[in-house]
């Protein structure tokens, strides 16, 4: 079922937000939700006027921004008070289609969880154990007693199954390429070191590219948008403000 941006905004407004006020949840600053659909809008899903869309967006309990990222696909950038990964689950139930909650931490770790009908169906972690307490030797150096930092090897990613992400794609998917990306092998060797991605941001960008989506928009964060920035080849008219968000210049004027 196609769910382009206008339909997503309308459903959010009609429901008052997924499972009540999602803005009550705490969570990381950056994250996004990818909403898949078909090859385009159906005849009965004509684009509403900009005024109607803005009015519906203002009524949404989800506070943040939204952009189209492909035919029948939408990304939501929730504000820092909303956990993007927790938001994706309820939205997958509300929108009746798979959703993807994504979190990039400090350019080091890429976490992605696929949801369907409100439940997590697949989890990906590019660096399992990253958030665990580091093992150290008796002198406090990383690596424990088995060796020094030079002996450290990056862990094998968990959940590197391209088939789990195919339902979120637009168009055919190069599964071998996507699998390589999920395993941490750069599409462009220049983006890697010792055959692995240096930055999780780049890995995320490549994964979204493999899914046929607008990787530039999907790699943009809430903070950047809140400062007035826009992804490459994105007009201000395309950005939807959710839950009473204001344009950065208007918010600054209000605080002044």
C-alpha positions as CSV (number, residue, x, y, z in Angstrom):
1,X,0.0,0.0,0.0
2,X,1.4,3.4,-1.0
3,X,1.9,5.9,1.8
4,X,3.5,9.0,0.4
5,X,4.3,12.0,2.6
6,X,0.8,13.6,2.4
7,X,-0.9,10.4,3.4
8,X,1.6,9.9,6.3
9,X,0.9,13.4,7.6
10,X,-2.9,12.9,7.3
11,X,-2.8,9.6,9.2
12,X,-0.6,11.1,11.9
13,X,-3.0,14.0,12.4
14,X,-6.1,11.7,12.4
15,X,-4.6,9.4,15.0
16,X,-3.2,12.2,17.1
17,X,0.2,10.5,16.8
18,X,1.0,6.8,17.1
19,X,-0.2,5.3,20.3
20,X,-0.8,8.6,21.9
21,X,1.8,11.3,22.3
22,X,5.1,9.9,21.0
23,X,6.8,13.1,22.0
24,X,6.6,12.0,25.6
25,X,9.4,9.5,25.0
26,X,13.0,10.3,25.6
27,X,15.8,9.2,23.3
28,X,18.7,10.0,21.0
29,X,19.0,13.3,19.1
30,X,19.3,11.8,15.6
31,X,17.2,9.2,13.9
32,X,14.9,8.7,11.1
33,X,12.0,6.6,10.0
34,X,11.7,5.3,6.4
35,X,8.1,4.5,5.3
36,X,7.9,2.3,2.2
37,X,5.2,2.2,-0.4
38,X,4.5,1.1,-3.9
39,X,5.6,2.5,-7.2
40,X,3.7,5.8,-6.7
41,X,0.5,7.3,-5.5
42,X,-2.8,5.6,-6.4
43,X,-5.4,7.6,-8.3
44,X,-7.3,8.1,-5.1
45,X,-4.3,9.6,-3.3
46,X,-4.1,13.0,-4.9
47,X,-1.7,15.5,-3.3
48,X,-3.5,17.9,-0.9
49,X,-2.9,21.6,-0.9
50,X,0.1,22.9,0.9
51,X,-2.2,24.7,3.4
52,X,-4.1,21.5,4.2
53,X,-0.9,19.6,4.6
54,X,0.6,22.2,7.0
55,X,-2.6,22.2,9.0
56,X,-2.6,18.4,9.4
57,X,1.1,18.4,10.2
58,X,0.6,20.9,13.0
59,X,-2.0,18.7,14.6
60,X,0.4,15.7,14.7
61,X,1.6,14.6,18.1
62,X,4.9,13.7,16.5
63,X,7.1,16.8,16.7
64,X,9.8,17.3,14.1
65,X,10.2,17.3,10.3
66,X,9.3,15.1,7.4
67,X,10.5,14.7,3.7
68,X,9.7,12.4,0.8
69,X,12.7,10.1,0.1
70,X,11.3,8.2,-2.9
71,X,7.9,7.3,-4.5
72,X,5.8,6.2,-1.6
73,X,8.5,6.7,1.0
74,X,8.8,9.2,3.7
75,X,11.4,10.1,6.3
76,X,10.5,11.6,9.7
77,X,13.1,13.4,11.8
78,X,11.8,13.4,15.3
79,X,13.0,16.1,17.8
80,X,15.5,15.1,20.6
81,X,12.6,14.3,23.0
82,X,11.5,11.4,20.8
83,X,13.3,8.1,20.4
84,X,13.3,7.5,16.7
85,X,13.7,3.7,17.1
86,X,10.8,3.6,19.5
87,X,8.7,5.8,17.2
88,X,9.1,3.5,14.2
89,X,7.3,0.6,15.8
90,X,3.9,2.4,16.4
91,X,4.2,4.1,13.1
92,X,4.5,0.8,11.3
93,X,1.2,-0.3,12.8
94,X,-0.5,3.0,12.1
95,X,0.8,3.1,8.5
96,X,0.2,-0.6,7.9
97,X,3.6,-1.2,6.3
98,X,7.2,-1.9,7.4
99,X,9.1,0.9,8.9
100,X,12.8,1.4,9.7
101,X,14.2,3.1,12.8
102,X,17.8,4.2,12.4
103,X,20.3,5.6,14.8
104,X,23.9,6.6,14.0
105,X,26.0,7.2,17.1
106,X,29.1,9.4,17.0
107,X,29.9,8.3,13.4
108,X,31.0,5.0,14.9
109,X,27.9,2.8,15.1
110,X,24.9,2.2,12.8
111,X,21.9,0.7,14.5
112,X,18.8,-0.2,12.4
113,X,15.6,-1.9,13.4
114,X,12.9,-3.1,11.0
115,X,9.3,-3.0,12.3
116,X,6.1,-4.5,10.9
117,X,2.6,-4.2,12.4
118,X,4.2,-2.5,15.4
119,X,6.7,-5.3,16.2
120,X,10.4,-5.5,15.6
121,X,11.2,-8.0,12.9
122,X,15.0,-7.5,12.4
123,X,17.8,-5.7,14.2
124,X,21.1,-4.6,12.7
125,X,24.2,-3.5,14.7
126,X,27.3,-2.5,12.8
127,X,29.5,-2.8,15.9
128,X,28.1,-5.2,18.6
129,X,29.6,-4.6,22.0
130,X,30.4,-1.0,21.3
131,X,28.4,0.2,24.3
132,X,29.7,-2.5,26.6
133,X,32.3,-1.6,29.2
134,X,35.7,-1.9,27.5
135,X,38.0,-4.6,28.7
136,X,41.4,-3.3,29.9
137,X,44.7,-4.8,31.1
138,X,46.2,-4.3,34.6
139,X,47.6,-0.9,33.5
140,X,44.2,0.3,32.3
141,X,45.0,0.0,28.6
142,X,42.3,-1.3,26.2
143,X,42.6,-4.9,25.1
144,X,42.5,-6.8,28.4
145,X,45.3,-9.3,29.1
146,X,45.0,-10.9,25.6
147,X,46.9,-8.1,23.8
148,X,47.2,-4.4,23.3
149,X,45.2,-2.0,21.1
150,X,47.1,-3.2,18.0
151,X,45.5,-6.6,18.4
152,X,42.0,-5.2,18.4
153,X,39.8,-6.3,15.5
154,X,36.4,-4.8,14.6
155,X,33.5,-7.1,15.5
156,X,31.4,-8.8,12.9
157,X,28.2,-6.8,12.4
158,X,25.0,-8.5,13.6
159,X,22.0,-8.7,11.3
160,X,23.7,-8.3,8.0
161,X,20.8,-9.9,6.1
162,X,19.9,-7.9,3.0
163,X,16.6,-9.7,2.6
164,X,15.3,-8.2,5.9
165,X,15.6,-4.7,4.3
166,X,14.2,-5.4,0.9
167,X,10.6,-4.7,1.9
168,X,11.7,-1.1,2.6
169,X,13.3,-0.6,-0.9
170,X,12.1,1.2,-3.9
171,X,12.9,-0.8,-7.1
172,X,15.2,-3.8,-7.5
173,X,17.9,-4.3,-4.9
174,X,21.5,-5.4,-5.5
175,X,21.6,-7.9,-2.7
176,X,25.3,-8.7,-2.9
177,X,26.1,-5.0,-2.7
178,X,23.8,-4.4,0.2
179,X,25.1,-7.4,2.1
180,X,28.7,-6.1,1.6
181,X,27.6,-2.7,3.0
182,X,25.9,-4.4,6.0
183,X,29.1,-6.4,6.6
184,X,31.0,-3.1,6.8
185,X,32.7,-3.5,3.4
186,X,32.7,-0.1,1.6
187,X,31.3,0.2,-1.9
188,X,34.1,2.7,-2.5
189,X,37.4,1.5,-1.2
190,X,38.3,5.1,-0.5
191,X,35.7,5.2,2.2
192,X,37.4,2.5,4.2
193,X,40.4,1.5,6.1
194,X,41.7,-2.1,6.3
195,X,38.6,-3.0,4.2
196,X,36.1,-1.6,6.7
197,X,34.0,1.6,6.8
198,X,35.7,4.4,8.7
199,X,32.5,6.3,9.4
200,X,29.0,4.8,10.1
201,X,27.5,7.8,8.4
202,X,29.0,6.7,5.1
203,X,27.8,3.1,5.7
204,X,24.3,4.3,6.4
205,X,24.3,6.4,3.2
206,X,25.5,3.5,1.1
207,X,22.8,1.2,2.6
208,X,20.1,3.6,1.8
209,X,21.5,4.0,-1.8
210,X,21.3,0.2,-2.2
211,X,17.6,0.4,-1.2
212,X,17.0,2.9,-4.0
213,X,16.1,5.7,-1.6
214,X,17.3,9.3,-1.3
215,X,20.3,8.6,0.8
216,X,21.2,12.3,1.2
217,X,17.9,13.1,2.8
218,X,18.0,9.9,4.9
219,X,21.5,10.8,6.1
220,X,20.4,14.3,7.3
221,X,19.8,14.8,11.0
222,X,17.2,16.7,13.0
223,X,19.8,19.2,14.3
224,X,20.9,20.2,10.8
225,X,17.3,20.9,9.8
226,X,16.6,22.8,13.0
227,X,19.4,25.2,12.1
228,X,17.8,25.9,8.8
229,X,19.9,23.6,6.7
230,X,18.4,21.5,3.9
231,X,19.7,18.3,2.2
232,X,21.2,18.6,-1.3
233,X,18.6,19.4,-4.0
234,X,15.9,19.9,-1.5
235,X,13.6,22.9,-1.5
236,X,12.1,24.5,1.6
237,X,8.6,23.8,0.1
238,X,9.2,20.1,0.4
239,X,9.9,20.1,4.1
240,X,6.9,19.4,6.3
241,X,7.0,20.7,9.9
242,X,5.3,18.3,12.3
243,X,3.5,18.9,15.7
244,X,3.8,22.7,15.7
245,X,7.4,23.0,14.7
246,X,8.3,26.4,13.4
247,X,10.9,27.5,10.8
248,X,14.3,28.2,12.6
249,X,14.1,31.9,11.8
250,X,10.6,32.1,13.3
251,X,11.6,30.3,16.4
252,X,14.6,32.6,16.8
253,X,12.3,35.6,16.5
254,X,9.9,34.2,19.0
255,X,12.8,33.7,21.6
256,X,14.0,37.2,20.9
